[in-house]
Amino acid sequence: MTFAKIGERTLATNGFLTMLEKSFRVNGVDYRRTIVEHPGAVVIVPLLADTRVVVVRQFRPSVEQHLIELPAGKCDVPGEEVLTTAERELQEECGLKADRLELVGSFLNSPGFTNETTHVVVALGLSDAPVAPQSVEEEDMQVQALNIGALGEFSALQQLNDGKSIVGLTLTKLYLLQHGLDPSNFPESPDVRDRFS
């Protein structure tokens, strides 16, 4: 079957989100779907040399509770490279910078209703940087280290229920194994080691 887009109209716009009604034709039948356009996001996997990962605990109004997540943010600066977005978000949320940032993969969050794509970036060789919270949730954010186990082991993912964090850690572990990257070769600075000891 060949799906042809035959129309599109904006239903609503709110901040960085746009709700569209898109019309398609297939085999002579027309149909419509409501789609949410999203600028995309980046999720950062800040690894310590002992394979712990830096995570944030933050309040999420959508589920009305605090969640443990990897640091992340929207790709909402036009023309900004993914690694630049990751660098900015890592500093804003965690007060960290990395000697090495590596794009390890991308995924569609929920293609049944949105075009949001999240890019996964591993951050290695961490050092302190000024924190720069951008929202009331970020001001309340707590930064901590989570033990994720050996690279070939995935049972630690059961500690999480945030989809982007589960996918981000999984893609990172697979990438490090496939490319022979060992986090212990990228030690964090002494101040970061003390911070998460």
Long-range contacts (C-beta under 8 A, 24 or more apart in sequence): 1-26, 1-27, 2-26, 6-30, 16-74, 16-76, 34-113, 35-113, 35-114, 35-115, 36-113, 36-114, 36-115, 36-116, 37-114, 37-115, 38-74, 38-109, 38-114, 38-115, 38-116, 39-74, 39-75, 39-76, 40-74, 40-75, 40-116, 40-117, 40-118, 40-119, 41-72, 41-73, 41-74, 41-75, 41-109, 41-116, 41-117, 41-118, 41-119, 41-164, 42-72, 42-73, 42-75, 42-82, 42-85, 42-86, 42-89, 42-118, 42-119, 42-120, 42-121, 43-70, 43-71, 43-72, 43-118, 43-119, 43-120, 43-121, 43-164, 43-165, 43-167, 43-168, 44-70, 44-71, 44-72, 44-86, 44-89, 44-90, 44-121, 44-122, 44-123, 44-168, 45-70, 45-104, 45-120, 45-121, 45-122, 45-123, 45-168, 45-169, 45-172, 46-70, 46-71, 46-90, 46-94, 46-96, 46-98, 46-123, 46-126, 47-122, 47-123, 47-124, 47-126, 47-172, 47-183, 47-186, 48-126, 48-145, 48-183, 48-188, 48-192, 48-193, 48-196, 49-183, 49-184, 49-186, 49-187, 49-188, 50-183, 50-184, 51-147, 51-148, 51-149, 51-150, 51-151, 51-183, 51-184, 52-145, 52-146, 52-147, 52-148, 52-196, 53-145, 53-146, 53-148, 53-169, 54-94, 54-96, 54-126, 54-143, 54-144, 54-145, 54-146, 54-196, 55-143, 55-144, 55-145, 55-146, 55-165, 56-93, 56-94, 56-141, 56-142, 56-143, 56-144, 57-141, 57-142, 57-144, 58-137, 58-138, 58-140, 58-141, 58-142, 59-137, 59-140, 60-137, 61-137, 67-161, 67-162, 68-146, 68-159, 68-160, 68-162, 68-165, 69-160, 69-162, 69-164, 69-165, 70-162, 70-164, 70-165, 70-168, 70-169, 72-118, 72-164, 75-119, 82-119, 82-121, 83-121, 86-119, 86-121, 86-123, 90-123, 90-129, 91-129, 91-130, 91-131, 91-132, 92-131, 92-132, 92-133, 92-134, 92-138, 93-131, 93-133, 93-138, 93-141, 93-143, 94-131, 94-143, 95-128, 95-129, 95-130, 95-131, 95-143, 96-123, 96-126, 96-127, 96-128, 96-129, 96-192, 97-126, 97-127, 97-128, 97-129, 98-123, 98-124, 98-125, 98-126, 98-127, 99-124, 99-125, 99-126, 99-127, 99-186, 100-124, 100-125, 100-186, 102-175, 102-181, 104-171, 104-172, 104-174, 104-175, 105-171, 105-175, 107-167, 107-171, 109-163, 109-164, 118-164, 118-167, 118-168, 120-167, 120-168, 120-171, 120-172, 122-172, 122-175, 122-176, 122-181, 124-181, 124-183, 124-186, 125-186, 125-187, 125-188, 126-188, 126-189, 126-192, 127-188, 127-189, 127-191, 127-192, 128-189, 128-191, 128-192, 128-195, 144-196, 145-196, 148-173, 151-176, 151-177, 152-177
